[in-house]
Amino acid sequence: MYLPSRMTMRLIAAGAFVLIATAMHSPLGPKLAALHASMVGLV
């Protein structure tokens, strides 16, 4: 099984944070937040 390194996890977390921050200012915010939540659930 592939286990991502700490750096990879940091990049994923940073990307997720930017996505959430952008969604907060977007009219599609709730949909993006739900999509992101489902993506995190799969990880």
C-alpha positions, 0 to 999 in steps of 0.5 A, a space after each residue: 500500500 502506498 503511504 504518502 509522505 509528510 510533505 505530500 500530506 502538507 501539500 494536500 492539506 494546503 490545497 484543501 485549505 485554499 479550496 475551502 477559503 475560495 469556496 467561502 467567497 463563492 456562491 457555490 461554496 456549500 456545493 464545493 464544501 460538500 464535494 471536498 468533504 466527500 473527497 476527504 472521506 475517500 482519502 
